[in-house]
């Protein structure tokens, strides 16, 4: 079949094939494809006054109304810019100045025309996603609906979706992990279900959830609270980084159909994913390359990406920057390698690597070793200045079990070289961050607590 690669084609395709089927649901509402598109059509009239391809920023809570707004903006010819509603006031102002949207929507009651001279984007752009980078100001990744449709097609060849399936949205709609779900279900005629803020077993059972997209902490919470994911569940797609080995082992013991993966905003979500029934060894990788994507490793060990899901560029200073080589390859800051079965193993990020006493240290390797220790649920390693070694690793830990520092060092010595073992272990900051905290924020917190001079 010809894929529906724009909003009009997607509407025609779903109405021709699935008009009376459920399309979108939450705790109290279910919309068929027919009703969904009728509401989108009415709503789109609110956005017709804008210039073609004018950006509209939405501080996006996960809800049916948010998704209706997205599709209404696309139908009216606009560009959707979903943003984290928990951003601080100053963060919102900075990113809105960069985008210069025709309108900024914080809620139904608070819709503000922000800039008289909104800057319109190129015709091919449908969406700007603000990356949650580890350092600096977020980049604005320009994507098209076609990127997400190709992404959905490749995903479905590895994790099938059918007419009776229900995929839960528990990841934010302002990230590609949440956004991509609606396109996977639409292409298959399945149902996207918005997760309630407090998800319990009754909701999962009543809505017959078949597919989940989760990060490791969500899966760990479900297992600990004995949410019965294995009754109707066909697939649990794990995104993000650092999947603890003990969590993978526990999932296998519970017969949970987990899939580990590697993806990024620049490729509209998944790039590589493990297959159904993957072994423990396979699940410790990111799996094989999905259809519609191309991956290679350059001479410096960096992961390079290409294919039909590849983004259009970065929107910066009101122009589209295309960071591609002459053959169209995008070079990431992710370091990786393929095993003998062509499964991708992500080692870390080039922009996080630091040198300590002449040795290259990849924080992600230390973090993985830490979260593989029973009772440590999350870890983040930063570099701090050292008079003797230049830099030394310091670890922030979320833990359910208390270990002494010597005890942690002994456990880590089983899997790490001595120079990789952190000098200091700190508790995870108790304050709530308005968005994903940067490494610089963690460094400032560490500087208040310690001073390393070896």
C-alpha positions as CSV (number, residue, x, y, z in Angstrom):
1,X,0.0,0.0,0.0
2,X,1.0,3.6,-0.5
3,X,1.8,5.1,2.9
4,X,-0.2,8.2,4.0
5,X,2.7,10.6,4.3
6,X,0.8,13.9,5.0
7,X,-2.1,14.9,7.2
8,X,-4.7,14.8,4.3
9,X,-3.6,11.3,3.2
10,X,-3.6,10.1,6.8
11,X,-7.2,11.3,7.3
12,X,-8.3,9.7,4.0
13,X,-6.5,6.4,4.8
14,X,-7.9,6.0,8.3
15,X,-11.5,6.9,7.4
16,X,-11.5,4.6,4.4
17,X,-10.2,1.7,6.5
18,X,-11.1,2.2,10.2
19,X,-13.8,4.9,10.4
20,X,-15.9,3.1,13.1
21,X,-13.0,1.8,15.1
22,X,-11.7,3.3,18.3
23,X,-8.9,5.8,17.6
24,X,-8.2,7.7,20.9
25,X,-9.3,7.1,24.5
26,X,-8.7,8.1,28.1
27,X,-10.4,7.3,31.4
28,X,-13.8,8.6,30.4
29,X,-13.8,9.2,26.6
30,X,-13.4,7.1,23.5
31,X,-13.3,8.6,20.0
32,X,-13.7,6.6,16.7
33,X,-11.6,7.7,13.8
34,X,-14.7,9.3,12.2
35,X,-15.5,11.3,15.3
36,X,-11.8,12.2,15.9
37,X,-11.4,13.7,12.4
38,X,-14.8,15.5,12.7
39,X,-13.6,17.2,15.9
40,X,-10.2,18.0,14.3
41,X,-11.9,19.6,11.3
42,X,-14.0,21.9,13.6
43,X,-11.0,22.7,15.8
44,X,-8.8,23.5,12.8
45,X,-10.9,26.5,12.0
46,X,-9.5,28.2,15.1
47,X,-6.1,28.1,13.5
48,X,-6.9,29.1,9.9
49,X,-6.0,32.8,10.5
50,X,-2.4,31.9,10.9
51,X,0.2,32.1,8.0
52,X,1.0,28.8,6.3
53,X,3.6,26.9,8.3
54,X,3.5,29.4,11.2
55,X,4.6,27.7,14.4
56,X,2.1,27.2,17.3
57,X,3.6,26.4,20.7
58,X,1.6,24.1,23.0
59,X,2.6,23.5,26.6
60,X,1.5,19.9,26.2
61,X,-0.1,17.9,29.0
62,X,-1.0,14.3,27.9
63,X,-4.6,14.5,26.9
64,X,-7.1,13.9,24.1
65,X,-7.5,17.6,23.7
66,X,-3.8,18.1,23.2
67,X,-3.7,15.5,20.4
68,X,-6.8,17.1,18.8
69,X,-5.0,20.4,18.9
70,X,-1.9,18.9,17.2
71,X,-3.9,17.4,14.3
72,X,-6.1,20.6,14.0
73,X,-2.9,22.7,13.6
74,X,-1.6,20.4,11.0
75,X,-4.9,20.4,9.1
76,X,-4.8,24.2,9.1
77,X,-1.3,24.2,7.7
78,X,0.6,25.1,10.9
79,X,3.7,23.7,12.6
80,X,3.2,22.0,16.0
81,X,5.7,22.9,18.7
82,X,4.9,20.8,21.8
83,X,6.7,22.0,25.0
84,X,7.1,20.8,28.5
85,X,4.5,22.5,30.7
86,X,6.8,22.3,33.7
87,X,9.3,24.7,32.3
88,X,10.0,27.7,34.5
89,X,8.8,31.1,33.4
90,X,12.3,32.2,32.2
91,X,12.8,28.9,30.3
92,X,9.4,29.4,28.6
93,X,10.4,33.0,27.6
94,X,13.7,31.9,26.2
95,X,12.4,29.1,24.0
96,X,9.4,31.2,22.8
97,X,11.8,33.9,21.7
98,X,13.7,31.3,19.7
99,X,10.5,29.9,18.1
100,X,8.6,33.2,17.7
101,X,5.2,31.3,17.5
102,X,2.0,32.7,16.1
103,X,0.3,31.6,19.2
104,X,1.4,30.0,22.5
105,X,-1.2,27.7,24.2
106,X,-0.7,27.0,27.9
107,X,-4.3,25.8,28.5
108,X,-7.8,26.3,27.1
109,X,-8.1,29.4,29.2
110,X,-4.7,30.8,28.5
111,X,-4.0,31.2,24.8
112,X,-1.6,34.0,23.9
113,X,-0.6,35.6,20.6
114,X,3.0,36.0,21.4
115,X,4.7,37.6,18.4
116,X,3.2,39.8,15.7
117,X,5.9,38.8,13.3
118,X,6.0,35.1,13.6
119,X,8.6,33.4,11.5
120,X,7.2,30.7,9.2
121,X,9.0,27.5,8.6
122,X,9.8,25.6,5.3
123,X,6.9,23.7,3.7
124,X,8.2,20.3,4.6
125,X,8.3,21.0,8.4
126,X,5.3,19.8,10.4
127,X,6.8,19.7,13.9
128,X,9.5,21.1,16.1
129,X,10.6,19.0,19.0
130,X,12.8,20.6,21.7
131,X,15.5,18.0,22.6
132,X,16.2,17.5,26.3
133,X,19.9,17.6,25.9
134,X,22.3,17.0,28.7
135,X,23.9,20.4,28.4
136,X,23.1,23.9,27.1
137,X,19.9,25.2,25.5
138,X,17.6,22.6,23.8
139,X,17.9,22.2,20.1
140,X,14.7,22.4,18.0
141,X,14.5,19.3,15.8
142,X,12.4,19.8,12.7
143,X,10.4,16.8,11.6
144,X,7.6,15.9,9.2
145,X,4.5,13.7,9.5
146,X,6.2,11.5,6.9
147,X,9.1,10.9,9.3
148,X,6.7,9.5,11.9
149,X,4.8,7.4,9.3
150,X,8.0,5.8,8.1
151,X,9.0,5.3,11.7
152,X,5.7,3.6,12.5
153,X,6.0,1.3,9.5
154,X,9.5,0.1,10.5
155,X,8.4,-0.3,14.1
156,X,5.3,-2.4,13.1
157,X,7.5,-4.9,11.2
158,X,9.2,-5.7,14.5
159,X,6.4,-5.0,17.0
160,X,3.1,-5.6,15.1
161,X,0.0,-3.6,15.9
162,X,-3.5,-4.7,14.8
163,X,-7.1,-3.4,14.8
164,X,-7.9,-4.6,18.3
165,X,-4.7,-3.4,20.0
166,X,-4.5,-0.6,22.5
167,X,-1.2,1.3,23.0
168,X,-0.8,3.3,26.2
169,X,0.7,6.8,26.2
170,X,2.5,7.2,29.4
171,X,5.5,9.1,27.9
172,X,5.2,12.9,27.4
173,X,3.7,14.1,24.1
174,X,6.4,16.8,23.9
175,X,8.9,14.0,23.3
176,X,9.1,11.7,20.2
177,X,8.6,8.7,22.5
178,X,5.1,9.8,23.3
179,X,4.3,11.5,20.0
180,X,5.2,8.5,17.8
181,X,2.6,6.2,19.4
182,X,-0.5,7.9,17.8
183,X,1.1,7.3,14.3
184,X,1.8,3.6,15.0
185,X,-1.8,3.0,16.0
186,X,-3.3,5.1,13.2
187,X,-1.3,3.2,10.6
188,X,-2.7,-0.1,12.0
189,X,-6.2,1.0,13.0
190,X,-5.4,0.5,16.7
191,X,-6.4,2.6,19.6
192,X,-4.2,5.1,21.5
193,X,-5.0,5.3,25.2
194,X,-3.9,8.3,27.3
195,X,-2.7,7.1,30.7
196,X,-4.2,8.6,33.8
197,X,-1.8,10.3,36.2
198,X,-2.1,7.3,38.6
199,X,-2.0,4.2,36.5
200,X,-3.2,1.0,38.2
201,X,-4.0,-2.6,37.3
202,X,-7.8,-2.0,37.0
203,X,-7.2,0.6,34.3
204,X,-4.9,-1.7,32.4
205,X,-7.3,-4.6,32.6
206,X,-10.4,-2.6,31.8
207,X,-8.8,-1.1,28.7
208,X,-7.0,-4.3,27.7
209,X,-3.7,-2.5,27.1
210,X,-1.6,-4.5,24.7
211,X,1.3,-2.2,24.1
212,X,3.4,-0.1,26.4
213,X,6.2,2.4,25.8
214,X,8.1,2.8,29.1
215,X,11.3,4.0,30.5
216,X,13.1,1.8,33.0
217,X,11.8,3.5,36.1
218,X,8.2,3.0,35.0
219,X,8.7,-0.7,34.4
220,X,10.5,-1.1,37.7
221,X,7.6,0.6,39.5
222,X,5.0,-1.7,37.7
223,X,7.0,-4.8,38.7
224,X,7.4,-3.6,42.3
225,X,3.7,-2.8,42.7
226,X,2.7,-6.0,40.9
227,X,0.8,-4.3,38.1
228,X,-0.1,-7.4,36.0
229,X,1.4,-6.3,32.7
230,X,1.5,-9.9,31.3
231,X,-2.3,-10.6,31.0
232,X,-3.0,-8.8,27.7
233,X,0.4,-7.4,27.0
234,X,2.0,-8.1,23.6
235,X,4.9,-5.7,23.8
236,X,6.7,-3.4,26.2
237,X,9.0,-1.0,24.3
238,X,11.7,0.3,26.6
239,X,13.2,3.7,25.7
240,X,15.7,6.0,27.3
241,X,19.0,4.9,28.5
242,X,20.5,2.7,31.3
243,X,18.3,-0.4,31.6
244,X,19.5,-2.2,34.7
245,X,20.5,-5.8,34.1
246,X,18.5,-6.9,37.2
247,X,15.3,-5.3,35.7
248,X,15.8,-7.2,32.4
249,X,16.4,-10.4,34.3
250,X,13.2,-9.9,36.4
251,X,11.2,-9.1,33.3
252,X,12.3,-12.4,31.7
253,X,11.4,-14.3,34.9
254,X,7.9,-12.7,34.8
255,X,7.6,-13.5,31.0
256,X,7.2,-9.8,30.1
257,X,7.6,-9.2,26.4
258,X,10.1,-6.4,26.7
259,X,12.0,-4.8,23.8
260,X,15.1,-2.7,24.4
261,X,15.9,0.0,21.9
262,X,18.0,2.9,20.7
263,X,16.4,6.0,19.3
264,X,16.5,9.8,19.2
265,X,14.5,12.8,18.4
266,X,16.5,13.3,15.2
267,X,15.1,9.9,13.9
268,X,11.5,10.3,15.1
269,X,11.9,7.7,17.9
270,X,13.2,4.2,17.4
271,X,16.3,3.4,15.3
272,X,17.2,-0.1,16.6
273,X,15.0,-2.5,18.7
274,X,15.3,-6.1,19.9
275,X,12.8,-8.7,18.6
276,X,10.1,-10.6,20.4
277,X,11.6,-13.4,22.6
278,X,15.0,-11.8,22.7
279,X,17.6,-13.5,25.0
280,X,19.2,-11.9,28.0
281,X,22.3,-11.2,25.9
282,X,20.3,-9.6,23.1
283,X,18.3,-7.5,25.6
284,X,21.6,-6.0,26.9
285,X,21.9,-4.4,23.4
286,X,19.7,-2.0,21.5
287,X,18.8,-4.7,18.9
288,X,18.9,-4.6,15.2
289,X,18.3,-1.7,12.7
290,X,14.6,-1.2,11.9
291,X,13.3,-0.9,8.3
292,X,13.6,2.7,6.9
293,X,16.7,3.5,8.9
294,X,20.5,3.2,8.2
295,X,23.2,3.1,10.9
296,X,27.0,2.9,10.7
297,X,29.8,3.6,13.1
298,X,32.5,6.2,12.0
299,X,36.2,5.8,12.7
300,X,35.9,7.7,16.0
301,X,33.2,5.2,17.2
302,X,30.3,7.7,16.7
303,X,26.9,6.5,15.6
304,X,25.9,7.9,12.2
305,X,22.2,7.8,11.0
306,X,20.3,8.1,7.8
307,X,17.1,7.0,6.2
308,X,13.4,7.9,5.7
309,X,12.9,8.8,9.4
310,X,15.8,11.2,9.5
311,X,14.9,14.7,10.6
312,X,14.9,17.7,8.3
313,X,17.4,19.8,10.3
314,X,17.6,22.0,13.4
315,X,15.6,25.2,13.5
316,X,18.0,27.9,14.8
317,X,17.9,31.7,14.5
318,X,14.9,31.4,12.2
319,X,16.6,29.2,9.6
320,X,16.8,25.4,9.0
321,X,20.3,24.1,9.6
322,X,21.1,20.8,8.0
323,X,23.9,19.1,9.8
324,X,24.4,16.3,7.3
325,X,27.4,15.2,5.2
326,X,27.4,15.1,1.4
327,X,25.7,11.7,1.5
328,X,23.0,12.8,3.9
329,X,24.5,11.1,7.0
330,X,23.9,12.6,10.4
331,X,26.7,12.1,12.9
332,X,25.5,11.8,16.5
333,X,27.5,12.3,19.7
334,X,26.5,8.7,20.7
335,X,29.3,6.2,20.8
336,X,28.5,2.6,19.8
337,X,29.5,-0.6,18.1
338,X,27.9,-3.6,16.5
339,X,28.3,-7.1,17.8
340,X,28.8,-10.2,15.6
341,X,25.0,-10.4,15.0
342,X,24.7,-6.7,13.9
343,X,23.0,-5.7,17.2
344,X,23.9,-2.2,18.3
345,X,25.5,-1.6,21.7
346,X,25.5,2.0,22.8
347,X,28.6,2.8,24.8
348,X,28.0,6.4,25.8
349,X,28.2,9.9,24.5
350,X,31.2,11.7,23.1
351,X,30.2,15.0,24.7
352,X,30.1,13.3,28.2
353,X,33.4,11.6,28.0
354,X,36.3,13.1,30.0
355,X,39.9,12.4,30.7
356,X,41.2,11.5,34.2
357,X,44.9,11.0,34.6
358,X,45.2,10.2,30.9
359,X,42.4,7.6,30.8
360,X,39.2,8.1,28.9
361,X,36.2,7.8,31.1
362,X,32.7,7.2,29.8
363,X,30.1,8.1,32.6
364,X,27.5,5.9,31.1
365,X,29.6,2.8,31.7
366,X,29.9,3.7,35.4
367,X,26.2,4.5,35.6
368,X,25.3,1.1,34.1
369,X,27.6,-0.7,36.6
370,X,25.9,1.3,39.4
371,X,22.3,0.6,38.5
372,X,23.2,-3.1,38.1
373,X,23.7,-3.1,41.9
374,X,20.6,-4.3,43.7
375,X,18.8,-1.4,45.4
376,X,20.2,1.4,43.2
377,X,17.4,2.6,40.9
378,X,19.1,5.5,39.1
379,X,22.6,6.9,38.8
380,X,24.2,9.9,37.1
381,X,28.0,10.4,36.9
382,X,29.6,13.8,36.4
383,X,33.2,15.0,36.1
384,X,34.6,17.3,38.8
385,X,38.0,19.0,38.8
386,X,41.0,17.3,40.4
387,X,44.4,18.9,40.9
388,X,46.1,15.6,40.5
389,X,44.1,13.9,37.7
390,X,42.5,16.8,35.9
391,X,39.0,15.4,36.4
392,X,37.5,12.7,38.6
393,X,34.0,11.0,38.5
394,X,31.4,11.8,41.1
395,X,28.1,9.8,41.3
396,X,24.6,10.9,42.2
397,X,22.5,7.9,43.3
398,X,18.8,7.2,43.8
399,X,18.8,4.2,46.2
400,X,16.3,1.9,48.0
401,X,19.2,0.2,49.9
402,X,21.9,2.0,51.8
403,X,25.5,1.1,51.0
404,X,28.7,2.4,52.5
405,X,31.1,4.1,50.2
406,X,33.7,1.3,50.7
407,X,31.0,-1.2,50.0
408,X,30.0,0.4,46.7
409,X,33.6,0.6,45.6
410,X,34.1,-3.1,46.3
411,X,31.0,-4.0,44.3
412,X,32.0,-1.7,41.4
413,X,35.5,-3.1,41.4
414,X,34.0,-6.4,40.1
415,X,33.1,-4.7,36.8
416,X,35.1,-1.4,36.5
417,X,38.8,-0.5,36.4
418,X,40.1,1.4,39.5
419,X,40.3,4.7,37.7
420,X,36.6,4.4,36.7
421,X,35.3,4.1,40.3
422,X,33.8,7.4,41.5
423,X,35.7,9.3,44.3
424,X,32.4,10.5,45.9
425,X,28.9,9.1,46.1
426,X,26.1,11.7,46.6
427,X,22.3,11.3,47.2
428,X,20.1,12.3,44.3
429,X,19.0,16.0,44.8
430,X,15.7,16.2,46.7
431,X,14.4,19.3,44.8
432,X,12.1,19.0,41.9
433,X,13.5,20.2,38.6
434,X,11.2,22.2,36.2
435,X,12.6,20.1,33.3
436,X,15.2,17.5,32.7
437,X,18.2,18.6,34.8
438,X,21.4,19.4,33.0
439,X,24.8,18.1,33.9
440,X,25.7,21.7,34.9
441,X,22.9,21.7,37.4
442,X,24.3,18.5,39.0
443,X,27.8,20.0,39.0
444,X,26.7,23.1,40.8
445,X,24.9,20.9,43.4
446,X,28.1,18.8,43.8
447,X,30.3,21.9,44.2
448,X,28.2,23.0,47.1
449,X,28.8,19.6,48.9
450,X,32.3,18.6,48.0
451,X,35.7,19.7,46.9
452,X,38.0,17.1,45.3
453,X,41.7,17.7,45.5
454,X,43.7,14.5,45.1
